[in-house]
Amino acid sequence: MEIVFFHLLGRLYLFLRYRNIEKRKAVLAEKYAGFYSGAGSDVILRPFALIGFLLMLVFIAAVIYGAIVHGIS
């Protein structure tokens, strides 16, 4: 079921981003190995990866701040 969702989302994403058919086919073949589901999963998973990275940075900053303010015991 999720493959169908990613396929449709990838097709929609590439259609909206690249209106030229030749350019869309070239990007699909080059970047996503010819699979629309790869483009769809990229659209969905990229924001989650960014949020996870930012949360990790906040956690590291909080640990460093706590170590500086309260000292290392």
C-alpha positions as CSV (number, residue, x, y, z in Angstrom):
1,M,0.0,0.0,0.0
2,E,2.8,2.4,0.9
3,I,4.5,1.8,-2.4
4,V,1.4,2.9,-4.3
5,F,1.3,6.0,-2.1
6,F,5.0,6.8,-2.6
7,H,4.6,6.2,-6.4
8,L,1.7,8.6,-6.7
9,L,3.3,11.2,-4.5
10,G,6.6,10.9,-6.5
11,R,4.7,11.2,-9.8
12,L,2.9,14.3,-8.5
13,Y,6.1,15.8,-7.1
14,L,8.1,15.4,-10.3
15,F,5.2,16.6,-12.4
16,L,4.9,19.8,-10.4
17,R,8.6,20.4,-10.1
18,Y,9.6,19.6,-13.7
19,R,6.9,20.4,-16.3
20,N,9.1,19.5,-19.2
21,I,8.7,15.7,-19.9
22,E,12.3,15.2,-21.1
23,K,13.7,16.9,-18.0
24,R,11.3,14.9,-15.7
25,K,12.4,11.6,-17.3
26,A,16.1,12.6,-17.0
27,V,15.8,13.5,-13.3
28,L,13.8,10.3,-12.6
29,A,16.4,8.1,-14.3
30,E,19.4,10.0,-12.9
31,K,18.4,10.8,-9.3
32,Y,15.7,8.1,-8.5
33,A,16.9,5.1,-10.6
34,G,13.7,5.3,-12.7
35,F,11.4,4.7,-9.7
36,Y,8.6,7.2,-8.8
37,S,8.4,5.6,-5.4
38,G,12.0,6.8,-4.7
39,A,11.0,10.4,-5.5
40,G,7.9,10.0,-3.2
41,S,9.8,8.6,-0.3
42,D,12.4,11.3,-0.7
43,V,9.7,13.9,-0.4
44,I,8.3,12.3,2.7
45,L,11.4,11.3,4.5
46,R,13.6,14.3,3.9
47,P,11.7,16.6,6.4
48,F,11.8,13.9,9.1
49,A,15.5,13.6,8.7
50,L,15.9,17.3,9.0
51,I,13.7,17.4,12.2
52,G,15.8,14.5,13.7
53,F,19.0,16.3,12.9
54,L,17.8,19.6,14.5
55,L,16.6,17.8,17.6
56,M,20.0,16.1,17.9
57,L,21.7,19.5,17.7
58,V,19.4,20.9,20.4
59,F,20.1,18.0,22.6
60,I,23.9,18.3,22.2
61,A,23.6,22.1,22.8
62,A,21.6,21.5,26.0
63,V,24.1,18.9,27.3
64,I,27.0,21.3,26.7
65,Y,25.2,24.2,28.3
66,G,24.3,22.1,31.3
67,A,28.0,21.0,31.6
68,I,29.2,24.6,31.5
69,V,26.6,26.1,33.9
70,H,26.4,23.3,36.4
71,G,29.9,21.9,36.0
72,I,31.0,18.4,35.3
73,S,30.6,16.2,38.3
